[in-house]
Amino acid sequence: MRKLADRLETVRPGLLRSLAVIVTVIGASIALIAGQLGSVDPPAAGNPAPETYTADRVITVPDEAATEAARDAAEATVQTRYTIDTEVPVQVQQNVEAFFNAVTLELYNDSVRPIPEPPEETTTTTTTPTSTTLFPDEGGEATVIVPDLLRLSEAAARTELAVLQLNAAVGDPVEVTSGSGNENLVVAQDPPAESLVTPGSTVTLQLGFVPVPPTTTTTTTTLVPPTLEEQELALAEAYGFLPEQTRSTFIEIAQADLDSVAAGSTEQPLLDVLLADINTRLTIEYAGDGIRTEELTDVLTAIRNGSVTLSPRDWPNRDAAADAAAELMIFYLEVNVKADAELTEADRREARASVEPVTIEFVEGQDIAKQGDIVSDIEAEAIAQLLAAAPQTPKRLAAGLVVAAVTGLLVLFLRRNRPKLWLQPKLLFLFGLVIVLAAVSARLVGSLIPEGNPALGYIMPAAAFGYLGGILFDTRAAVLMSIPVAVFAGITTGDIGVVVFSAASVLAPLPFVSKAASMRDLRVAILYTALITGPFAASVAWFFTDNNITGEAALFGFGGGLLGGLIGLGILPYVDTAFGLTTTLTLLDLTDRNHPALRLLEERAPGTFNHSMLVGTLAGRAARAIDANPLLAEAAAYYHDLGKTENPHLFIENQFGAANPHNWMEPEESAAVIRNHVVDGIRLAREYRIPPDVAIGIRQHHGTSLMRFFYHKALEDRPSDDVKTEDFRHVGQKPQSREMAIVMLCDAIEAAARSLAYLDNPTADGLSKIVEQVVSEKLEDGQLDESALTFSDLTRVKQALVDALISHYHHRIVYPNFPGNATEESAEPVL
């Protein structure tokens, strides 16, 4: 980019200036027009229509609200999908049967009544011996099927029990006795028949007996069954969650069964009948569509109110039995029909998708909205479609003409009032680039402002162009920059408050950056600018819009000031490097003691380095005295003797304690060596990328001055006719600016003052005479003729230099016993 900027200088200036103006107009116009003016912003829904909008063709607008309502209605018609769990009824029946088994086992559990010793028989009983076998299960597993011992005699049961406890193996015969007699009969066992047990394990059977009336026995033993309270207590331990009345009823029915068996009844036990009745009712309840969650309460209520229909038998208490059966069913009954959320949601999605979008049509010639009417959402969308398709060429052309007019106004001002900027195509291109950036900035902010929130427009980073204009060009050019920034803000936002704020924001940083000489000054400038733009934004918003947004405007205005400073100073280093300009930031970098060129000077020519530092201090002070650029003068002074690093030993300030080579060199040769430090300095400046505005100090710090020392030395050796002054003059260039003239004067004055300090104790009067003598000599030699310094400037420069030298060569106490003291006791101050 920098090479391109340098090449621009080789093209015809007039052609380049015209090209810069054209590129600026086109670039700014594109930035403002692209996208932003492609369609006029339609009125927002809920706001009054600014004019009457009429359809010029059929405009179809989707009615999102109506479409959504139709889809909601379709979804509401979808019925919930259910699935039937066939395992639930099976599990319920198993739970009920387990309860019945528990009732039977608790009644005859040997923990309630141990099996008594067999009574001594007084008669012989007739038995029929049979044989059975422990069979493996159907799957062939090594398990044993427990035989059914029900209805066996007590003696046979004891025999069977003993066989099992002897760990009978698969296939072992088991002797059982069937028949009857004067013994008790087995009516319950645990584990139940047909259950599987592992072969070789010990199986303990719990048996329940009932007494059988004696037939052929002479004596019999009647065993007493457990009491009702004992039975209820045992059952309550396992089924305490059931009502006490329910448990008691079931035990009473079981007791009735025992009594029937003891009486020799062959009817089906009541518990079995009741279980069958409950299962029948369960089958009825689960039949058909099953039981849903919302139906469970009604089903349970119906069961409780209607109880359970019992089979016709001689029940001890029919109503109590029916109620107990109902309570048992109520506890175990579960929902077997459940809602399927996934299937139902799929049906709902399908129903919504089947609804076609609802649209509203505006035919050609139909008014969409009349002026003053509140615009609805449908009308706002229709107006947006209308305006999007409308031709916008006139508006684009108008925006382009505004940009061209503003640019033309700026060009006219620069040509008449800023010829230095106008005559340099590189600077003119840079000025145009800043204008284009202003258009881009306005375009971005304009696109971010939401409808109904004008306060956000005050975030405009217009202050950035004050920083760019003030640092890259000068204060007057920066003031001029406020015109395009304000105009572009008006085009993109249409808010007069933002226009005024943008113009003022460009001016806000100028008082702080125009004299900035350090990074701290620039940071303070950002803060002070934000403190100005915040309250100003609030004032403008209050005056032009609504006082309800003053707080927001102040906040956004403060943010715009900060943002502008960060953007402006952030892109500044890239811009000045690309265009090869010397800005405040560049000069601050050059005056850093860690700059590679200064480190080279310090390492190779330390005497010259110290001389350059002092010359820089003098130059900065003199430049401030006449309102010149102190940073530029100081930087030029730092590098003006950079060429001495090539042959440092040939210069007196670097010869501490060494012989001076010029003592045996011809005067012309010495002058040529001294003259070459300018040529070497220019070459090193290019190598270390020293900006031209600073490197020019190397060429101009001696100008075309006469090297008087070697000139007079030549006159001493030869006749004056043989000595040419051209051989002893520097081949540089006379200073072209005030800053370079100051560097020339400070260079000569510092060398003369150092010589005076070396030969004698300098005084204020002596230093003043040196300054006056050097300035007069440069004036008489014509070295300051092209520098634009006035006599008034020279007067202030001389006074500033005298004050600076007096400060430098200040008084010090002579310490005792130091080398060079006249007497050890002397303590007189010296200069």
Secondary structure, 3 states (H helix, E strand, C coil): CHHHHHHHCCCCHHHHHHHHHHHHHHHHHHHHHCCCCCCCCCCCCCCECCCCEECCCCEEEECHHHHHHHHHHHHHCCCCCEEECCHHHHHHHHHHHHHHHHHHHHHHCCCCCCCCCCCCCCCCCCCEEEEEECCCCCCCCCCEECCCCCCCEHHHHHHHHHHHHCCCCCCCEEEEEECCCCCCEEEEEECCCCCEECCCCCCCCEEEEECCCCCCCCCCCCCCCCCHHHHHHHHHHHCCCCCHHHHHHHHHHHHHHHHHHHCCCCCCCHHHHHHHHHHHHHHHHHCCCCCEHHHHHHHHHHHHHHCCCCCCCCCCCHHHHHHHHHHHHHHHCCCCEEECHHHHHHHHHHHHHCCCCCEEEECCCCEEECCCCECCHHHHHHHHHHHHHCCCHHHHHHHHHHHHHHHHHHHHHHHHHCHHHHCCHHHHHHHHHHHHHHHHHHHHHHHHCCCCCHHHHHHCCCHHHHHHHHHHCCHHHHHHHHHHHHHHHHHHHCCHHHHHHHHHHHHCCHHHHCCCCCHHHHHHHHHHHHHHHHHHHHHHHHHHCCHHHHHHHHHHHHHHHHHHHHHHHHHHHHHHHHHCCCCHHHHHHHCCCCCHHHHHHHHHCHHHHHHHHHHHHHHHHHHHHCCCCHHHHHHHHHHCCHHHHCCHHHCHHHCCCCCCHHHHCCHHHHHHHHHHHHHHHHHHHHHCCCCHHHHHHHHHCCCCCECHHHHHHHHHHCCHHHCCHHHHECCCCCCCCHHHHHHHHHHHHHHHHHHHHHHCCCCHHHHHHHHHHHHHHHHHCCCCCCCCCCHHHHHHHHHHHHHHHHHHCCCECCCCCCCCCCCCCCCCCEC
